[in-house]
Amino acid sequence: MVLQRHPNLWPPFTQMASAAAAQRVTAGDGALLLREEGAPLIDAISSWWVTLHGHANPVMAEAIADQARRLEQVIFADFTHEPAEQLAVRLSGITGLQRLFFSDNGSTAVEVAIKIACQWWANRGQPRHQIVAFDGAYHGDTFGAMAVGERNLFSAPFEDKLFPVARVPWPSTWWNDDDVDRKETAALQILEDTLQTPTAAVILEPLLQGAGGMTMVRPEFLREVERRTKAAGALLIADEVLTGFGRCGDWFASRRAGIRPDLMALSKGLTGGCLPMGVTMASEAVFEAFIGDDPNLTLWHGHSFTANPLGCAAANASLTLLEQNPTAFQNFEARHRPQLEALAQHPRVERPRLLGTVAAFDLVVGGTAGYLNPAGPTVKRIAMEHGVFLRPLGQVVYLLPPLCITDAQLEQCYEAIQTALDQL
Ligand SMILES: Cc1ncc(COP(=O)(O)O)c(C=O)c1O
C-alpha cells in the first residue's frame, strides 16, 4: 500500500522527511483498527494509552450521542450541568479527593496541578518555589508539564524557557532485580536531601513511568516518598494520566500503592478514551486556601471547553462500565503473566515487568538506549505484518491493550512479538 503523507496535515511526534506513509483507518471494532487497505490490526497500545473499553463501543457511542442531542457545550464559569456534577461526585468518591477542576488533556491537567500547588503556598502567605520531579518523568508537552518532565530531545529547543526543577532518581525495577533495595535507598536519600529546601510539591507518575520507558517502581518506595514529602510539608501530585482508570490493575495506581496524594491529574482513560478531557482532583484542604474576599486568592485559570458535557457524559458512561466489570482490569495482570513469562526466556528480552494491563521489557540490542534506538521501529514493522500495532519506545517493547481484548487477540500480540524477536 502506498499512501503519501497528507499535504495539509502536521502529525505529532513525526519527522515528515523520513516517516512511512500513514495508513487510513476507517473504523474500529473492540481491540481492532479497520484499515482502508489491509487486514484489521490489533491496537495493542490502546491508541496512545487512551482506549479503555475498545473502539466504537456501542454503550459509549450511545452515551455521547444522547448527550449531544440535549446539550453539547455551555460556559462553565456561569452555569453547571448534571453530567459534570455527577462526574465530580463519582470521581471524588473513588479518588478520595473532594474537588474537581476541568481542563482538556493530560498536559493541562498537570499544568493545573502545578499552578494550584504553587498558588496554594502563595495564598497562605508562605511562598515556596522548589518543585521536585523524578528522572525519566514525562508529564506532557505544554511548558509547565515539559519543565517537570525529563529534559531531552523533545524539550531541548525550549530549555531556556523551562522553570528549574529538582530531580530525584527513579529506582525502576523488574522481575528478579536484585539491586532494587540499593537503588531505592539511594533515591530516598537524595529526596531527603532535596527536601531540605522548602518545597512546594513533589510530582510523580505512581508505580509506572509511561513515556520514560514503561519503567516500574515498587509500592513500598512510593510510600516512603509520600512519608518524606508529607514530613517536609510539601504537596504530593500524582500524575495518573496514564495509570488511572484500571490501567494498573486497580482504579488508580496511588490506590494500589497505598499513597494519598493531595492533587491528582487524570485524562486518557477518563472518557474511556473517546473524547479529550482532563481533570485535576484536589483535596478540600488545598481548595480551602483559594477561598476568600481577596481576588488574588482566586485560581485564575480556565479553558473554553471546561466540563464539556459530551466529555462528561463519556466519562460517566466509562465509569459505569468499569464499575459493572471491575474484574476486567483487576484480572488483567493474570492474563499477561504466563505469556510474558514465556517471552522472558527469549535471549532478546531483558528486564521483563508487569503492572495491571501493562507488560513491558527491554530488547537486548546494540545502540544507545532511548527513544531513537532503531530496534523499536523494526519490531513495530514486523509486528504490523502480523496484524498487531505496537509502538515501542526505543528499545522498550510493551503491550497496553484495551480491556476488551480477547484471549486469542492477546495471544496473537505475544506471537507477533516473538516473531519480531526471532527476526531481529
Ligand atoms: C503520565 C502522563 N502525563 C501527562 C501526559 C500528557 O497527556 P496529553 O498527551 O493528553 O497532553 C501523558 C501522555 O502520554 C502521560 O503519559
The ligand as a Tripos MOL2 file, in Angstrom:
@<TRIPOS>MOLECULE
LIG
   16    16     1     0     0
SMALL
NO_CHARGES

@<TRIPOS>ATOM
      1 C1          1.8520   10.3820   32.6890 C.3       1 LIG1
      2 C2          1.4410   11.3480   31.6270 C.ar      1 LIG1
      3 N1          1.1610   12.6180   31.9540 N.ar      1 LIG1
      4 C3          0.7540   13.5150   31.0450 C.ar      1 LIG1
      5 C4          0.6240   13.1700   29.7160 C.ar      1 LIG1
      6 C5          0.1770   14.1890   28.7230 C.3       1 LIG1
      7 O1         -1.1130   13.9190   28.2940 O.3       1 LIG1
      8 P1         -1.6640   14.5390   26.9290 P.3       1 LIG1
      9 O2         -0.9130   13.8640   25.8220 O.co2     1 LIG1
     10 O3         -3.1170   14.2050   26.9430 O.co2     1 LIG1
     11 O4         -1.4140   16.0100   26.9860 O.co2     1 LIG1
     12 C6          0.9000   11.8600   29.3240 C.ar      1 LIG1
     13 C7          0.7680   11.4580   27.9090 C.2       1 LIG1
     14 O5          1.1980   10.4300   27.4930 O.2       1 LIG1
     15 C8          1.3200   10.9280   30.3010 C.ar      1 LIG1
     16 O6          1.6070    9.6540   29.9830 O.3       1 LIG1
@<TRIPOS>BOND
     1     1     2 1
     2     2     3 ar
     3     2    15 ar
     4     3     4 ar
     5     4     5 ar
     6     5     6 1
     7     5    12 ar
     8     6     7 1
     9     7     8 1
    10     8     9 2
    11     8    10 1
    12     8    11 1
    13    12    13 1
    14    12    15 ar
    15    13    14 2
    16    15    16 1
@<TRIPOS>SUBSTRUCTURE
     1 LIG1         1 GROUP 0 **** ****
